[in-house]
Structure formats: structure tokens, C-alpha cells
Amino acid sequence: MPTYKILTLLTIGLIAIKSSIALAIEPLQTNAAMKIATVTKMYEQDISTEGMDNPVVLQQYANQDLQSAMQLEQDYFDKNQLSCNIDYDVLWDSQDPDYTQDKKFSMTNQGLVQVSLAQGSNIYYDLSCDDDGCQVADVILDENGKSLRQHFLESCR
């Protein structure tokens, strides 16, 4: 077989492999972009209302499981007149958020959206996505992986 035919076949094979890899990576990049866009929009909304949304902005962006866990907190408060909530704004890792501080949005290797705040805190969001968009499934509260949803399920019963 002539050399030019072998080179042509090798080139076609390499192009096919490269195209297959690109097709496999593209949905992951699109999914990551959707997740970051959702969290960015959530922060922009919270900034515009300075945290005064009712229901809170996190609940508006939460999936059904997280909304149910957040409802446990409200039910607990209604019954006991005590809060089992976290005593700070989880979006800002602060009791008195600075809505003007710089933020950086990125993806972790675990597929979480990381929000790095100028004050030095990192907040991690687990999102679930489908064709209609993304919703927050959980917020990771500490380096040990304890989640907001887990906190409500354990503390608000």
C-alpha cells in the first residue's frame, strides 16, 4: 500500500478520534457552564435584594429535596419558636454579608461550584441539572463535607 494512502487513513482515524473526544467533553463543559451560570445568577439576585427575598434566594434555586429540608427548619421554628438553622448566611459565610465583595466562580474536580469570596471563604454548591436548567441540591458547609441539607435533616426534627 502506498505511503500516502497509509498517511491518509491515519489522518482520517486521528480526526475521528479527536472528534469523538470533543463530543464526549462538550456536554461536561456545557453542564459546568450551566451550573456556574445558575450560581452566578443566584448571587446576583441576592445582591440586588441584599438578602431580603422571601422565600430566601437559596430556597428559590433549590431542588425539591433541599426545599423539603429547608421547610423542616421553618416547621421546627413554628412549633418551638427556636431556630435549628445555621446562624449565618450560608451564601456569604457571614452574619453580616458584604454584598459588594469580589467573588470568583469555578468548578471543583468533584463537580461542585466553588464560590471564592474576597473575605477568604469558599462556599461549595452541589447542583442537579436537566434540560430545563440547574437547581441547587446542597451547600457544603465545611471541609469535612457536612452539608446544609444534612444539617437540617439532623437538627430540625
Backbone hydrogen bonds in HBPLUS format (Angstrom, degrees):
<---DONOR---> <-ACCEPTOR-->    atom                        ^
c    i                          cat <-CA-CA->   ^        H-A-AA   ^      H-
h    n   atom  resd res      DA  || num        DHA   H-A  angle D-A-AA Bond
n    s   type  num  typ     dist DA aas  dist angle  dist       angle   num
A0005-LYS N   A0002-PRO O   3.15 MM   3  5.55 129.7  2.41 105.9 117.8     1
A0006-ILE N   A0002-PRO O   3.30 MM   4  6.70 156.3  2.36 149.2 155.8     2
A0007-LEU N   A0003-THR O   2.94 MM   4  6.20 165.0  1.96 158.5 162.5     3
A0008-THR N   A0004-TYR O   2.94 MM   4  6.03 150.4  2.03 137.5 145.9     4
A0009-LEU N   A0005-LYS O   2.92 MM   4  6.15 162.7  1.95 149.2 153.3     5
A0010-LEU N   A0006-ILE O   2.88 MM   4  6.11 159.3  1.93 151.2 157.3     6
A0011-THR N   A0007-LEU O   2.88 MM   4  6.02 157.8  1.93 146.2 152.4     7
A0012-ILE N   A0008-THR O   2.93 MM   4  6.17 162.1  1.96 151.7 156.4     8
A0013-GLY N   A0009-LEU O   2.93 MM   4  6.13 158.0  1.98 146.5 152.7     9
A0014-LEU N   A0010-LEU O   2.89 MM   4  6.13 157.5  1.94 150.4 156.3    10
A0015-ILE N   A0011-THR O   2.94 MM   4  6.14 158.7  1.98 151.8 157.5    11
A0016-ALA N   A0012-ILE O   2.97 MM   4  6.19 155.8  2.03 146.4 153.1    12
A0017-ILE N   A0013-GLY O   2.97 MM   4  6.23 157.6  2.03 147.9 153.8    13
A0018-LYS N   A0014-LEU O   2.89 MM   4  6.05 166.1  1.91 151.0 155.0    14
A0019-SER N   A0015-ILE O   2.90 MM   4  6.05 157.6  1.95 147.1 153.3    15
A0020-SER N   A0016-ALA O   2.98 MM   4  6.18 153.6  2.05 144.5 151.6    16
A0021-ILE N   A0017-ILE O   2.97 MM   4  6.25 158.7  2.01 153.8 159.2    17
A0022-ALA N   A0018-LYS O   2.97 MM   4  6.19 161.0  2.01 148.3 153.8    18
A0023-LEU N   A0019-SER O   2.94 MM   4  6.14 155.4  2.01 146.9 153.4    19
A0024-ALA N   A0020-SER O   3.05 MM   4  6.26 143.8  2.18 141.5 150.9    20
A0024-ALA N   A0021-ILE O   3.15 MM   3  5.11 122.7  2.50  93.9 108.3    21
A0025-ILE N   A0021-ILE O   2.99 MM   4  6.21 150.8  2.07 151.5 159.2    22
A0026-GLU N   A0022-ALA O   2.95 MM   4  5.95 156.0  2.01 150.9 156.7    23
A0028-LEU N   A0025-ILE O   3.03 MM   3  5.36 119.5  2.40 108.1 123.2    24
A0029-GLN N   A0025-ILE O   3.06 MM   4  6.38 156.2  2.12 156.9 164.4    25
A0030-THR N   A0026-GLU O   2.90 MM   4  6.12 160.2  1.94 156.2 162.2    26
A0031-ASN N   A0027-PRO O   2.85 MM   4  5.96 159.3  1.90 146.5 152.0    27
A0032-ALA N   A0028-LEU O   2.97 MM   4  6.15 159.0  2.01 145.0 150.6    28
A0033-ALA N   A0029-GLN O   2.92 MM   4  6.11 157.6  1.97 146.5 152.8    29
A0034-MET N   A0030-THR O   2.90 MM   4  6.15 154.1  1.97 148.2 155.4    30
A0035-LYS N   A0031-ASN O   2.98 MM   4  6.23 156.6  2.04 148.6 154.8    31
A0036-ILE N   A0032-ALA O   2.98 MM   4  6.21 168.8  1.99 154.8 157.1    32
A0037-ALA N   A0033-ALA O   2.91 MM   4  6.01 159.2  1.95 146.4 152.9    33
A0038-THR N   A0034-MET O   2.98 MM   4  6.15 151.6  2.06 144.1 151.3    34
A0039-VAL N   A0035-LYS O   3.10 MM   4  6.41 166.3  2.12 155.6 157.9    35
A0040-THR N   A0036-ILE O   2.87 MM   4  5.99 160.5  1.91 151.9 158.2    36
A0041-LYS N   A0037-ALA O   2.95 MM   4  6.05 160.1  1.99 144.7 149.9    37
A0042-MET N   A0038-THR O   2.97 MM   4  6.21 152.1  2.05 145.4 153.4    38
A0043-TYR N   A0039-VAL O   3.00 MM   4  6.28 158.6  2.04 151.3 155.8    39
A0044-GLU N   A0040-THR O   2.91 MM   4  6.19 160.6  1.95 151.4 157.4    40
A0045-GLN N   A0041-LYS O   2.95 MM   4  6.16 157.1  2.00 149.1 154.6    41
A0046-ASP N   A0042-MET O   2.99 MM   4  6.25 158.0  2.04 145.6 151.9    42
A0047-ILE N   A0043-TYR O   2.83 MM   4  6.05 155.1  1.89 153.9 160.6    43
A0048-SER N   A0044-GLU O   2.97 MM   4  6.16 158.9  2.01 145.4 151.1    44
A0049-THR N   A0045-GLN O   3.17 MM   4  6.40 141.5  2.33 145.4 154.3    45
A0050-GLU N   A0046-ASP O   2.85 MM   4  5.56 106.1  2.40 132.8 150.0    46
A0051-GLY N   A0046-ASP O   2.99 MM   5  5.01 147.0  2.10 139.9 146.9    47
A0050-GLU N   A0047-ILE O   3.16 MM   3  4.79 152.0  2.24  95.8 104.3    48
A0052-MET N   A0049-THR O   3.03 MM   3  5.41 153.4  2.11 111.8 119.8    49
A0059-GLN N   A0056-VAL O   2.98 MM   3  5.47 121.3  2.34 110.2 124.0    50
A0060-GLN N   A0056-VAL O   3.21 MM   4  6.60 146.5  2.33 147.1 157.0    51
A0060-GLN N   A0057-VAL O   3.07 MM   3  5.03 121.0  2.44  94.5 109.7    52
A0061-TYR N   A0057-VAL O   3.19 MM   4  6.49 137.4  2.38 146.3 156.9    53
A0061-TYR N   A0058-LEU O   3.16 MM   3  5.24 133.1  2.39  97.6 109.8    54
A0062-ALA N   A0058-LEU O   2.96 MM   4  5.96 112.2  2.44 140.1 157.5    55
A0062-ALA N   A0059-GLN O   3.37 MM   3  4.93 152.4  2.45  91.5  99.4    56
A0136-VAL N   A0061-TYR O   2.74 MM  75  5.79 160.8  1.78 144.7 148.5    57
A0063-ASN N   A0136-VAL O   2.81 MM  73  5.71 150.5  1.89 149.5 144.3    58
A0067-GLN N   A0063-ASN O   2.93 MM   4  6.14 161.3  1.97 157.5 163.8    59
A0068-SER N   A0064-GLN O   2.91 MM   4  6.05 155.2  1.97 147.2 153.4    60
A0069-ALA N   A0065-ASP O   3.11 MM   4  6.37 154.8  2.18 142.4 148.9    61
A0070-MET N   A0066-LEU O   2.89 MM   4  6.13 154.6  1.95 149.4 156.7    62
A0071-GLN N   A0067-GLN O   2.87 MM   4  6.10 142.6  2.01 143.5 154.1    63
A0072-LEU N   A0068-SER O   3.13 MM   4  6.48 139.0  2.31 139.9 150.0    64
A0072-LEU N   A0069-ALA O   3.18 MM   3  5.14 126.8  2.47  92.8 106.1    65
A0074-GLN N   A0070-MET O   3.31 MM   4  6.75 155.1  2.38 143.1 149.0    66
A0075-ASP N   A0071-GLN O   2.86 MM   4  6.10 164.9  1.88 157.5 161.4    67
A0076-TYR N   A0072-LEU O   2.88 MM   4  5.99 155.1  1.94 145.6 152.7    68
A0077-PHE N   A0073-GLU O   2.99 MM   4  6.23 158.8  2.03 148.1 153.5    69
A0078-ASP N   A0074-GLN O   2.91 MM   4  6.16 163.8  1.94 152.6 157.1    70
A0079-LYS N   A0075-ASP O   3.02 MM   4  6.16 150.5  2.11 145.0 152.3    71
A0080-ASN N   A0076-TYR O   2.87 MM   4  5.93 164.6  1.89 154.3 158.7    72
A0081-GLN N   A0077-PHE O   2.69 MM   4  4.74 144.2  1.81 139.9 143.8    73
A0089-ASP N   A0094-SER O   2.85 MM   5  5.41 159.0  1.89 136.9 136.7    74
A0092-TRP N   A0089-ASP O   3.08 MM   3  5.59 137.3  2.27 110.8 121.4    75
A0093-ASP N   A0089-ASP O   2.75 MM   4  5.60 117.8  2.13 147.2 165.6    76
A0094-SER N   A0089-ASP O   3.36 MM   5  5.41 153.3  2.44 133.3 138.0    77
A0101-GLN N   A0098-ASP O   3.29 MM   3  5.77 168.7  2.30 114.6 118.0    78
A0118-ALA N   A0102-ASP O   2.97 MM  16  5.22 136.3  2.16 163.6 156.4    79
A0104-LYS N   A0116-SER O   2.92 MM  12  5.05 141.3  2.07 135.5 147.1    80
A0116-SER N   A0104-LYS O   2.86 MM  12  5.05 166.3  1.88 151.0 154.3    81
A0106-SER N   A0114-GLN O   2.97 MM   8  5.22 150.0  2.07 146.2 154.4    82
A0114-GLN N   A0106-SER O   2.72 MM   8  5.22 166.0  1.74 149.1 153.8    83
A0108-THR N   A0112-LEU O   2.86 MM   4  5.29 155.8  1.92 153.0 160.1    84
A0111-GLY N   A0108-THR O   3.09 MM   3  5.33 164.7  2.11 111.2 114.3    85
A0113-VAL N   A0125-TYR O   2.89 MM  12  5.03 160.2  1.93 149.0 149.9    86
A0125-TYR N   A0113-VAL O   2.81 MM  12  5.03 157.4  1.86 144.4 152.2    87
A0115-VAL N   A0123-ILE O   2.77 MM   8  5.14 165.8  1.79 157.5 162.3    88
A0123-ILE N   A0115-VAL O   2.90 MM   8  5.14 157.3  1.95 141.7 148.8    89
A0117-LEU N   A0121-SER O   2.82 MM   4  5.32 170.6  1.83 165.5 168.2    90
A0120-GLY N   A0117-LEU O   2.93 MM   3  5.55 163.2  1.96 119.1 124.2    91
A0140-ILE N   A0124-TYR O   2.87 MM  16  5.23 163.7  1.89 148.8 154.2    92
A0126-ASP N   A0138-ASP O   2.95 MM  12  5.10 169.7  1.97 142.1 145.5    93
A0137-ALA N   A0126-ASP O   2.65 MM  11  5.43 157.4  1.70 150.0 157.1    94
A0138-ASP N   A0126-ASP O   3.17 MM  12  5.10 144.2  2.31 142.9 141.5    95
A0128-SER N   A0135-GLN O   2.87 MM   7  5.48 156.3  1.93 158.7 164.9    96
A0135-GLN N   A0128-SER O   2.86 MM   7  5.48 153.0  1.93 152.8 161.3    97
A0130-ASP N   A0133-GLY O   2.90 MM   3  5.48 156.7  1.95 150.7 156.9    98
A0133-GLY N   A0130-ASP O   3.12 MM   3  5.48 157.7  2.17 111.8 118.5    99
A0148-LEU N   A0139-VAL O   2.80 MM   9  5.38 152.8  1.87 155.6 165.0   100
A0141-LEU N   A0146-LYS O   2.67 MM   5  5.61 156.5  1.72 158.8 167.4   101
A0145-GLY N   A0142-ASP O   3.01 MM   3  5.58 164.2  2.04 117.6 121.8   102
A0151-HIS N   A0147-SER O   2.90 MM   4  6.15 154.5  1.96 144.9 152.3   103
A0152-PHE N   A0148-LEU O   2.99 MM   4  6.33 163.8  2.02 156.5 159.0   104
A0153-LEU N   A0149-ARG O   2.97 MM   4  6.21 162.8  2.00 151.6 156.7   105
A0154-GLU N   A0150-GLN O   2.94 MM   4  6.11 148.3  2.05 149.0 157.1   106
A0155-SER N   A0151-HIS O   2.81 MM   4  5.78 159.8  1.85 156.4 162.2   107
A0156-CYS N   A0152-PHE O   3.01 MM   4  5.21 150.1  2.10 138.9 141.8   108
